[in-house]
């Protein structure tokens, strides 16, 4: 591992696939995370965790439809309560409908034998001075499954999902697959490991270079980064934070 470590200087003893993908999407938003200005998680993310809980239960415990639905609903309602979002919220009701139809589909179609779930990994790469950590959704007999949920059919493998799956494949030495689950079925893609790890290394080096510009993340943001007002992930908290450090 490298001794010159700007990550550690900024209080980062690891990075994650989520951080890497955030940087690719928006260096500004990633820098906000470094500065502990985080974007609230929306109900669409709760859909993913609820469907994942049901899929794991189906794969490990062979739950039938009603039990799998109960598992997903319990997970979803718990997430809503934790975030102080009403079950009557229109977005929440829309997501619950997608959850219900997707889990019903999984109860009929998902026949993988899941032997372990939410396994924590830590991957060290020579070019990166901190480990990359994460949690693998599902490990089967001879492969890794990274589960993503969509409202509609997914026709191609997303770069962000491929990057995440590639990290897990490198860490565990098993082929990784991305399963896109939606109400009408599952679309499966094999991870392009070489491409995913190449993007990991390129992006981590860029993150390292940005952090090396200053020991003060506020100064880095003020001098080099800007929020994109048209980016749906940029909210009022991000803009107010930027304005507070940029000044007049």
C-alpha positions in Angstrom: 0.0 0.0 0.0 1.2 3.5 -0.7 2.5 5.6 2.2 1.4 9.0 0.7 -2.3 8.9 1.7 -4.4 12.0 1.2 -7.5 9.9 2.0 -6.3 9.5 5.5 -5.5 13.2 5.8 -9.2 13.9 5.1 -10.4 11.2 7.6 -11.0 8.5 5.1 -9.7 5.1 6.2 -11.6 3.4 3.3 -13.7 4.1 0.3 -16.6 2.2 -1.2 -18.2 1.5 -4.6 -20.9 4.0 -3.7 -18.3 6.7 -3.1 -16.5 5.9 -6.4 -19.7 6.0 -8.3 -20.7 9.3 -6.7 -17.4 10.8 -7.7 -17.9 9.6 -11.3 -21.4 11.2 -11.3 -20.3 14.4 -9.5 -17.0 15.2 -7.8 -18.8 18.0 -6.0 -21.3 15.6 -4.4 -18.5 13.2 -3.4 -16.5 16.1 -1.8 -19.7 17.0 0.1 -19.7 13.4 1.5 -16.1 13.9 2.6 -17.2 17.1 4.3 -20.0 15.1 6.0 -22.8 16.8 4.0 -24.8 13.9 2.9 -27.8 13.5 0.6 -30.9 12.1 2.3 -31.9 8.6 1.1 -35.2 8.6 -0.8 -38.0 6.0 -0.9 -36.6 4.5 -4.2 -33.6 3.3 -2.2 -36.0 1.8 0.4 -37.6 -0.2 -2.5 -34.2 -1.7 -3.2 -33.5 -2.8 0.3 -37.0 -4.3 0.7 -36.8 -6.3 -2.5 -33.3 -7.5 -1.6 -34.5 -8.7 1.8 -37.2 -10.7 0.2 -34.9 -12.1 -2.4 -32.4 -13.2 0.2 -35.2 -14.9 2.2 -36.4 -16.7 -0.9 -32.9 -17.8 -1.8 -31.9 -18.9 1.7 -35.2 -20.0 3.4 -37.2 -20.8 0.3 -40.0 -18.5 1.5 -43.3 -18.6 -0.5 -45.0 -15.5 -1.8 -46.9 -14.4 1.2 -44.0 -14.7 3.6 -41.7 -13.0 1.1 -44.1 -10.2 0.7 -44.3 -9.8 4.5 -40.5 -9.7 4.7 -40.3 -6.9 2.1 -43.1 -4.9 3.6 -41.7 -5.0 7.1 -38.3 -3.8 5.7 -39.9 -1.0 3.7 -42.1 0.2 6.6 -39.2 0.2 9.0 -37.2 2.3 6.6 -40.1 4.8 6.2 -40.5 5.1 10.0 -36.7 5.6 10.5 -36.8 8.5 7.9 -40.1 9.9 9.3 -41.9 9.3 6.1 -45.6 8.5 6.2 -46.9 5.3 4.7 -49.5 7.5 3.0 -46.8 9.4 1.1 -47.6 9.2 -2.6 -44.1 8.2 -3.5 -44.1 5.6 -0.8 -47.3 4.1 -2.1 -46.0 4.0 -5.6 -42.8 2.3 -4.5 -44.7 -0.2 -2.4 -46.7 -1.2 -5.5 -43.5 -1.9 -7.4 -42.1 -3.8 -4.4 -45.2 -6.0 -4.2 -45.3 -6.9 -7.9 -41.5 -7.5 -8.0 -41.5 -9.8 -4.9 -44.5 -11.7 -6.3 -42.4 -12.3 -9.5 -39.3 -13.3 -7.5 -41.4 -15.8 -5.5 -42.1 -17.6 -8.7 -38.9 -17.0 -10.7 -35.9 -16.6 -8.3 -34.6 -20.1 -7.7 -31.0 -19.4 -6.7 -29.5 -21.2 -3.8 -28.2 -18.3 -1.6 -25.6 -19.6 0.9 -24.5 -16.2 2.4 -25.8 -12.6 2.2 -24.5 -9.1 3.1 -21.0 -10.4 3.4 -18.5 -7.6 4.2 -15.5 -7.4 1.9 -12.3 -5.3 2.0 -10.3 -5.1 -1.2 -6.8 -3.7 -1.4 -5.3 -2.6 -4.7 -1.7 -1.6 -5.1 -2.5 1.7 -6.7 -4.9 2.8 -3.9 -3.7 3.7 -0.4 -6.9 2.7 1.4 -9.1 -0.4 1.1 -12.3 -0.5 -0.8 -15.1 -1.9 1.4 -18.6 -3.1 0.8 -21.3 -5.7 1.4 -22.1 -8.4 -1.2 -25.8 -8.9 -1.6 -25.8 -12.6 -2.2 -23.2 -15.4 -2.6 -24.4 -18.6 -4.2 -22.5 -21.8 -4.8 -20.3 -20.5 -7.6 -21.2 -16.9 -8.1 -21.9 -13.5 -6.6 -25.3 -11.8 -7.2 -25.6 -8.0 -7.0 -29.4 -7.3 -7.0 -30.8 -4.1 -8.5 -34.5 -3.2 -8.7 -36.1 -1.3 -11.5 -39.7 -0.3 -12.3 -39.2 -1.5 -15.9 -37.1 -3.8 -18.0 -33.4 -3.0 -17.9 -31.8 -3.5 -21.4 -28.1 -3.0 -20.6 -25.7 -3.3 -17.7 -25.1 0.0 -16.0 -21.5 1.2 -15.5 -22.1 1.9 -11.9 -23.5 -1.6 -11.2 -20.7 -3.2 -13.2 -18.1 -1.3 -11.1 -19.7 -2.5 -7.9 -20.0 -6.1 -9.0 -16.4 -6.1 -10.3 -15.1 -5.0 -6.9 -16.9 -7.9 -5.2 -15.6 -10.3 -7.8 -12.0 -9.2 -7.3 -12.4 -9.5 -3.5 -14.0 -13.0 -3.4 -12.7 -14.6 -6.6 -16.1 -15.6 -7.8 -17.8 -14.5 -11.0 -20.2 -11.7 -10.4 -23.6 -11.1 -12.0 -26.0 -8.2 -11.8 -29.6 -9.2 -11.5 -32.1 -6.5 -12.4 -35.4 -7.3 -10.8 -38.6 -5.6 -12.0 -42.3 -6.5 -11.8 -42.4 -8.6 -15.0 -39.1 -10.5 -14.6 -35.3 -10.5 -14.1 -32.6 -9.5 -16.5 -29.1 -10.9 -15.8 -25.7 -9.5 -16.9 -22.3 -11.0 -16.2 -19.9 -8.3 -14.8 -17.2 -7.1 -17.1 -14.5 -7.5 -14.4 -11.6 -6.0 -16.4 -13.5 -2.9 -17.4 -15.0 -2.4 -13.9 -11.6 -2.6 -12.1 -10.0 -0.3 -14.7 -12.7 2.3 -13.8 -12.2 1.7 -10.1 -8.4 2.4 -10.3 -8.8 5.4 -12.6 -11.4 7.0 -10.4 -9.7 6.3 -7.1 -6.6 7.9 -8.5 -8.6 11.0 -9.5 -10.2 11.1 -6.0 -6.7 10.9 -4.5 -5.4 13.7 -6.7 -8.3 16.0 -5.7 -7.8 15.3 -2.0 -4.0 16.0 -2.4 -4.7 19.6 -3.5 -5.3 20.7 0.1 -5.7 19.4 3.7 -9.0 21.4 3.9 -11.9 19.9 2.0 -13.8 23.2 2.2 -10.9 24.9 0.3 -10.9 22.2 -2.3 -14.6 22.7 -2.9 -14.4 26.4 -2.9 -11.5 26.5 -5.4 -12.1 23.6 -7.7 -15.7 22.2 -7.5 -19.2 23.5 -8.3 -22.7 22.1 -7.8 -24.8 21.5 -10.8 -28.3 23.0 -10.1 -29.8 20.8 -12.8 -28.6 17.6 -11.1 -31.5 16.0 -9.3 -29.2 14.8 -6.5 -28.1 18.3 -5.7 -30.5 19.7 -3.0 -30.8 22.9 -1.0 -28.5 21.6 1.7 -25.7 21.1 -0.9 -26.3 24.6 -2.4 -26.4 26.3 1.0 -23.2 24.5 2.1 -21.4 25.6 -1.1 -22.6 29.2 -0.6 -21.5 29.2 3.0 -17.9 28.3 2.1 -17.7 30.2 -1.2 -18.9 33.6 0.2 -19.8 36.6 -1.9 
